[in-house]
Amino acid sequence: MALISLITMPSSRTYLFLTILICLCCTVPVMGEEDPEVISYYDIYADVNGAAVFFDNEYMGDISKGKLTVQVVSAKSRPYRRVTVHMDGYRNATTALPRTAGELQHVSLILTLVPLAENTGSLRVSSSPSGAELFVDGDEHGITPQTITGVTPGTHRIRLISPGHETWSESVVISADDTCEMDVTLKKEGTFGSLSVDSDPTGADVYLDSQHYGKTPLTADNISTGPHTIEIKKNGYTDIIRHVTITEIKTTPVTVSLKSAGEQNMPGTLSFRSSPVGAAVYIDSVNRGITPVTVTNLTPDVHQIKLTDTGHRDYLGSVVLSSGETRTLEITMQPLPASEHSSVSLIPLILSLMIATLFVTGRCRRQQK
């Protein structure tokens, strides 16, 4: 009633009272207009466990089992602006945070960490013999010699395969910004022996089956058993060729005396021994006597050899005689099979029996007359 009476009674007091009342109404807060605090969640997913999560540079925790849940409490719809996931060796993954979904609601974000570019190394592989198939960690990489770039640093398994040789395999460590060089000698399959070569003078080059093995004096291992050809060469001297048979039991020795190039036309000598003795010796179809025999003044050349003996197979062969060389050949004659020997020895007996029969028959006829 007092307020109504003031309004109906316009006066200076009335206007002052109304002005104060309006000001009070504008300055006093209205109940219920202040925003309440809201609890919500962000679910951060990343593919690297242990990565650190930051909201606006504020650390929130690490990714575990591919996920981190962050609780936020705020009266605002978006208390943080950006999320960043960090892990050493990876590029930072970052994105804007969306508005919260409301009281006790979850918002999911998926971030992918990309590894930083890693420095790589190189692998260079050569082999003897070349042309072997190259495998790195089971993957084929052509034939040797071969250079592979962009190899991930670490331990890798190298394998080489070559026909007629044992497969070679070994682990190597490749370093970043570096080249690992490998030179592999492949072993031949089968049985192996050793060879020693000496010459006078020394320092001569030795070639085994046309492959250079080094200089005299020389010992070479892992040589396949069987026949081989050796060439011994030295500047200013006549080349020497030898045919040897490598055995598995012992080292095969070869010793030569090199002749200067001016002596290359000097005659050579061949000595023959046979078992049994008494075999006829033919050199280039010329009879040179019976064993044991020594034949001199032979020209340096390839000579055809033949030995014959009754009851034995003929021995046929060839020998390379170098200038001024003296060589001894020991030959075991192989007996003829019993059937061949018997058939040959029976012929005289049969002839004798036929003659005796004719003689007796003729005598009997004369007595009857």
C-alpha positions as CSV (number, residue, x, y, z in Angstrom):
1,M,0.0,0.0,0.0
2,A,2.9,2.3,0.8
3,L,4.4,1.7,-2.7
4,I,1.1,2.3,-4.4
5,S,0.6,5.5,-2.5
6,L,4.0,6.7,-3.5
7,I,3.3,6.0,-7.1
8,T,0.0,7.9,-7.0
9,M,1.6,10.8,-5.2
10,P,4.0,12.3,-7.6
11,S,6.6,14.3,-5.9
12,S,10.4,14.6,-5.8
13,R,10.6,11.9,-3.1
14,T,8.6,9.5,-5.2
15,Y,10.9,10.0,-8.2
16,L,14.0,9.4,-6.0
17,F,12.6,6.3,-4.5
18,L,11.8,4.8,-7.9
19,T,15.2,5.5,-9.2
20,I,16.9,3.8,-6.3
21,L,14.6,0.8,-6.6
22,I,15.4,0.4,-10.3
23,C,19.2,0.5,-9.7
24,L,18.9,-2.1,-7.0
25,C,17.0,-4.4,-9.3
26,C,19.7,-4.1,-12.0
27,T,22.7,-4.8,-9.7
28,V,21.4,-7.8,-7.7
29,P,22.1,-11.1,-9.5
30,V,19.2,-13.3,-10.4
31,M,19.2,-16.7,-8.7
32,G,19.9,-19.6,-11.1
33,E,21.7,-17.6,-13.8
34,E,25.3,-18.7,-12.8
35,D,26.7,-21.7,-14.8
36,P,27.3,-24.8,-12.7
37,E,30.5,-26.8,-12.9
38,V,30.4,-29.7,-15.4
39,I,32.5,-32.9,-15.4
40,S,33.2,-34.5,-18.8
41,Y,35.8,-36.8,-20.4
42,Y,38.1,-36.9,-23.4
43,D,39.2,-40.4,-24.6
44,I,42.6,-40.1,-26.4
45,Y,43.6,-43.1,-28.6
46,A,47.1,-43.5,-30.0
47,D,49.0,-46.4,-31.6
48,V,52.2,-46.1,-29.5
49,N,52.0,-47.0,-25.8
50,G,54.0,-44.7,-23.5
51,A,53.4,-41.6,-25.6
52,A,52.7,-38.5,-23.5
53,V,49.4,-36.5,-23.8
54,F,49.3,-32.7,-23.4
55,F,46.3,-30.4,-23.3
56,D,47.5,-26.9,-24.2
57,N,51.0,-27.9,-23.1
58,E,49.7,-29.3,-19.8
59,Y,50.8,-32.9,-19.2
60,M,47.8,-35.2,-18.8
61,G,49.4,-38.7,-18.7
62,D,50.7,-41.5,-21.0
63,I,49.0,-43.7,-23.4
64,S,48.5,-47.2,-22.0
65,K,47.0,-50.1,-24.0
66,G,46.3,-47.6,-26.8
67,K,44.2,-45.2,-24.8
68,L,44.2,-42.4,-22.2
69,T,41.0,-41.0,-20.6
70,V,41.3,-37.3,-19.4
71,Q,38.7,-35.9,-17.0
72,V,38.0,-32.1,-17.3
73,V,35.9,-30.0,-14.8
74,S,34.7,-26.7,-16.1
75,A,31.6,-24.5,-16.5
76,K,32.7,-23.8,-20.1
77,S,31.9,-25.9,-23.1
78,R,35.6,-26.2,-24.1
79,P,38.1,-25.7,-21.3
80,Y,41.1,-26.6,-23.5
81,R,41.9,-25.8,-27.1
82,R,44.4,-28.4,-28.4
83,V,45.7,-31.9,-27.7
84,T,49.2,-33.1,-28.5
85,V,50.7,-36.6,-28.3
86,H,54.5,-36.9,-28.0
87,M,56.9,-39.8,-28.2
88,D,60.7,-39.8,-28.9
89,G,61.5,-41.1,-32.4
90,Y,58.0,-40.0,-33.7
91,R,56.5,-36.8,-35.1
92,N,54.1,-35.1,-32.7
93,A,50.5,-35.7,-33.4
94,T,48.2,-32.7,-32.6
95,T,44.6,-31.7,-33.2
96,A,41.9,-29.3,-31.9
97,L,39.8,-30.4,-29.0
98,P,36.1,-30.4,-29.7
99,R,33.5,-29.1,-27.2
100,T,32.6,-31.4,-24.3
101,A,29.6,-33.6,-24.8
102,G,28.0,-32.7,-21.4
103,E,27.8,-33.9,-17.9
104,L,29.7,-37.3,-17.5
105,Q,29.9,-37.7,-21.3
106,H,32.9,-38.9,-23.3
107,V,34.4,-37.5,-26.5
108,S,36.8,-39.7,-28.4
109,L,39.9,-38.6,-30.4
110,I,42.2,-40.9,-32.5
111,L,45.8,-39.7,-33.2
112,T,48.5,-41.5,-35.2
113,L,52.2,-41.2,-34.5
114,V,54.5,-41.3,-37.6
115,P,58.1,-42.5,-37.1
116,L,60.8,-40.0,-37.9
117,A,62.8,-40.8,-41.1
118,E,65.6,-43.2,-40.1
119,N,69.1,-43.1,-41.6
120,T,69.9,-46.3,-43.6
121,G,73.1,-48.2,-44.5
122,S,74.5,-50.1,-47.5
123,L,75.7,-53.6,-48.2
124,R,78.3,-54.6,-50.8
125,V,78.8,-58.3,-51.4
126,S,81.3,-60.0,-53.8
127,S,82.2,-63.7,-54.0
128,S,84.7,-66.0,-55.6
129,P,83.5,-67.4,-57.9
130,S,81.2,-64.5,-58.8
131,G,77.6,-64.9,-60.0
132,A,76.3,-66.4,-56.7
133,E,72.7,-65.8,-55.8
134,L,72.4,-63.2,-52.9
135,F,69.7,-63.4,-50.2
136,V,69.3,-60.9,-47.4
137,D,66.9,-62.0,-44.6
138,G,65.4,-64.5,-47.0
139,D,64.8,-62.0,-49.8
140,E,66.6,-62.4,-53.2
141,H,68.8,-59.5,-54.3
142,G,70.3,-60.6,-57.6
143,I,73.8,-62.1,-58.1
144,T,77.3,-61.1,-56.9
145,P,78.9,-58.7,-57.1
146,Q,76.0,-56.7,-55.8
147,T,75.5,-53.4,-53.8
148,I,72.2,-52.9,-51.8
149,T,71.3,-49.4,-50.5
150,G,68.6,-48.4,-48.1
151,V,69.3,-51.2,-45.6
152,T,67.7,-50.8,-42.2
153,P,70.4,-50.5,-39.5
154,G,70.7,-53.7,-37.4
155,T,71.6,-57.4,-37.8
156,H,70.8,-59.1,-41.1
157,R,71.3,-62.7,-42.4
158,I,73.3,-63.0,-45.6
159,R,73.2,-66.2,-47.7
160,L,75.0,-67.0,-51.0
161,I,74.1,-70.0,-53.3
162,S,76.2,-71.1,-56.2
163,P,75.9,-74.4,-58.2
164,G,78.7,-76.8,-57.3
165,H,79.6,-74.9,-54.1
166,E,78.5,-75.2,-50.5
167,T,75.8,-72.7,-49.4
168,W,77.4,-69.8,-47.4
169,S,75.4,-68.0,-44.6
170,E,76.4,-65.5,-42.0
171,S,74.9,-62.6,-39.9
172,V,76.2,-59.1,-40.3
173,V,75.5,-55.8,-38.6
174,I,74.6,-52.8,-40.8
175,S,75.2,-49.3,-39.4
176,A,73.5,-46.1,-40.4
177,D,75.3,-44.0,-43.0
178,D,77.9,-46.7,-43.5
179,T,78.6,-49.4,-46.1
180,C,79.3,-53.0,-45.0
181,E,81.7,-54.7,-47.5
182,M,81.9,-58.5,-47.8
183,D,84.2,-60.7,-50.0
184,V,83.3,-64.3,-49.7
185,T,85.2,-67.4,-51.0
186,L,82.8,-70.2,-51.7
187,K,83.9,-73.8,-51.0
188,K,83.3,-76.4,-53.7
189,E,81.1,-79.3,-52.9
190,G,82.5,-82.8,-52.4
191,T,85.9,-83.9,-51.0
192,F,88.9,-81.5,-50.9
193,G,92.7,-81.7,-50.7
194,S,95.8,-79.5,-50.6
195,L,98.4,-78.5,-53.1
196,S,101.9,-77.1,-52.5
197,V,103.9,-75.5,-55.4
198,D,107.5,-74.4,-55.2
199,S,109.8,-73.1,-58.0
200,D,113.4,-72.2,-58.6
201,P,113.6,-69.2,-58.7
202,T,110.6,-68.4,-56.5
203,G,108.0,-65.7,-57.1
204,A,106.4,-67.4,-60.1
205,D,102.6,-67.0,-60.6
206,V,100.6,-70.2,-60.1
207,Y,97.4,-70.8,-62.0
208,L,95.1,-73.8,-61.1
209,D,92.6,-74.6,-63.8
210,S,93.2,-71.1,-65.2
211,Q,92.5,-69.4,-61.9
212,H,95.3,-67.4,-60.3
213,Y,96.2,-68.7,-56.8
214,G,99.2,-66.6,-55.9
215,K,103.0,-66.8,-56.2
216,T,105.5,-69.6,-55.3
217,P,106.2,-70.9,-52.7
218,L,102.4,-71.6,-52.3
219,T,100.2,-73.9,-50.4
220,A,96.5,-74.0,-51.3
221,D,93.7,-75.7,-49.4
222,N,90.1,-76.6,-50.2
223,I,90.9,-77.9,-53.7
224,S,88.4,-80.4,-55.0
225,T,89.9,-83.9,-55.4
226,G,90.6,-85.2,-58.9
227,P,92.6,-84.1,-61.9
228,H,93.8,-80.4,-62.3
229,T,96.0,-78.5,-64.6
230,I,98.7,-76.2,-63.1
231,E,100.4,-73.4,-65.0
232,I,103.6,-71.8,-63.5
233,K,104.6,-68.5,-65.1
234,K,107.4,-65.9,-64.5
235,N,108.6,-63.1,-66.7
236,G,111.8,-64.0,-68.5
237,Y,111.2,-67.8,-68.0
238,T,109.4,-70.5,-70.0
239,D,105.9,-71.3,-68.8
240,I,105.6,-74.8,-67.2
241,I,102.4,-76.9,-67.3
242,R,101.7,-79.8,-64.9
243,H,98.8,-82.2,-64.7
244,V,98.2,-83.3,-61.1
245,T,95.6,-85.4,-59.3
246,I,94.5,-83.9,-55.9
247,T,93.8,-86.5,-53.2
248,E,92.0,-86.1,-49.9
249,I,94.6,-87.9,-47.8
250,K,97.7,-85.8,-48.3
251,T,99.1,-82.6,-49.8
252,T,100.1,-83.0,-53.4
253,P,103.6,-81.4,-54.0
254,V,104.7,-79.8,-57.2
255,T,108.3,-78.6,-57.6
256,V,109.7,-77.1,-60.8
257,S,113.0,-75.6,-62.0
258,L,112.2,-72.6,-64.3
259,K,114.3,-72.2,-67.4
260,S,115.1,-68.8,-68.9
261,A,113.5,-67.9,-72.1
262,G,116.8,-68.5,-74.0
263,E,116.8,-72.1,-72.9
264,Q,113.4,-73.0,-74.1
265,N,114.6,-75.3,-76.9
266,M,116.8,-77.5,-74.7
267,P,116.0,-81.3,-75.1
268,G,114.3,-83.2,-72.3
269,T,114.6,-86.7,-70.8
270,L,112.0,-89.4,-70.0
271,S,112.7,-92.4,-67.8
272,F,110.3,-95.3,-67.8
273,R,109.8,-97.9,-65.1
274,S,107.1,-100.6,-65.3
275,S,105.6,-103.3,-63.3
276,P,106.3,-106.0,-64.4
277,V,109.6,-105.0,-66.0
278,G,110.4,-105.8,-69.6
279,A,107.6,-103.8,-71.3
280,A,108.4,-102.4,-74.7
281,V,108.4,-98.5,-74.8
282,Y,107.2,-96.5,-77.8
283,I,107.5,-92.7,-78.0
284,D,105.5,-91.2,-80.9
285,S,105.3,-94.7,-82.4
286,V,109.1,-95.2,-82.3
287,N,110.4,-98.2,-80.2
288,R,112.8,-96.9,-77.5
289,G,113.7,-100.1,-75.7
290,I,112.2,-102.1,-72.8
291,T,111.7,-101.0,-69.2
292,P,113.6,-99.9,-67.3
293,V,114.8,-97.4,-69.9
294,T,115.8,-93.7,-70.1
295,V,115.3,-91.8,-73.3
296,T,117.2,-88.5,-73.8
297,N,117.3,-85.7,-76.4
298,L,113.5,-85.4,-76.6
299,T,112.2,-82.2,-78.0
300,P,110.1,-80.0,-75.6
301,D,106.6,-80.9,-76.8
302,V,103.6,-83.2,-76.2
303,H,104.7,-86.8,-76.8
304,Q,102.4,-89.9,-77.2
305,I,103.5,-92.8,-75.0
306,K,102.7,-96.6,-75.5
307,L,103.9,-99.6,-73.4
308,T,103.3,-103.2,-74.5
309,D,103.9,-106.5,-72.7
310,T,102.7,-110.0,-73.4
311,G,99.7,-110.9,-71.2
312,H,99.0,-107.3,-70.3
313,R,96.9,-104.5,-71.8
314,D,98.7,-101.8,-73.7
315,Y,99.3,-98.6,-71.8
316,L,98.5,-95.5,-73.8
317,G,99.1,-91.9,-72.6
318,S,100.6,-88.5,-73.4
319,V,103.2,-86.4,-71.6
320,V,104.0,-82.6,-71.9
321,L,107.8,-82.3,-71.8
322,S,109.2,-78.8,-71.1
323,S,112.5,-77.5,-72.2
324,G,115.4,-79.2,-70.4
325,E,113.0,-81.2,-68.2
326,T,113.7,-84.6,-66.8
327,R,110.8,-86.7,-65.8
328,T,110.3,-90.3,-64.6
329,L,107.2,-92.3,-65.3
330,E,106.2,-95.3,-63.2
331,I,103.6,-97.4,-64.9
332,T,101.8,-100.5,-63.7
333,M,100.7,-102.8,-66.5
334,Q,97.2,-104.2,-66.2
335,P,96.9,-108.0,-66.9
336,L,94.5,-109.2,-69.6
337,P,91.3,-111.0,-68.5
338,A,91.7,-114.8,-68.0
339,S,89.3,-115.5,-70.9
340,E,91.3,-113.5,-73.4
341,H,94.6,-115.0,-72.2
342,S,93.2,-118.5,-72.4
343,S,91.8,-118.2,-75.9
344,V,95.1,-116.9,-77.2
345,S,97.2,-119.6,-75.5
346,L,95.0,-122.5,-76.7
347,I,95.6,-121.7,-80.4
348,P,99.1,-123.3,-80.5
349,L,97.8,-126.3,-78.6
350,I,95.0,-126.9,-81.0
351,L,97.3,-126.6,-84.0
352,S,99.6,-129.1,-82.4
353,L,96.8,-131.6,-81.9
354,M,95.6,-131.2,-85.5
355,I,99.1,-131.9,-86.9
356,A,99.5,-134.9,-84.6
357,T,96.2,-136.3,-85.7
358,L,97.0,-136.0,-89.4
359,F,100.4,-137.6,-88.8
360,V,98.9,-140.6,-87.0
361,T,96.1,-141.0,-89.6
362,G,98.6,-141.0,-92.5
363,R,100.8,-143.6,-90.8
364,C,97.9,-145.9,-90.2
365,R,96.9,-145.8,-93.8
366,R,100.3,-146.6,-95.0
367,Q,100.5,-149.7,-92.7
368,Q,97.1,-151.0,-94.1
369,K,98.4,-150.9,-97.6
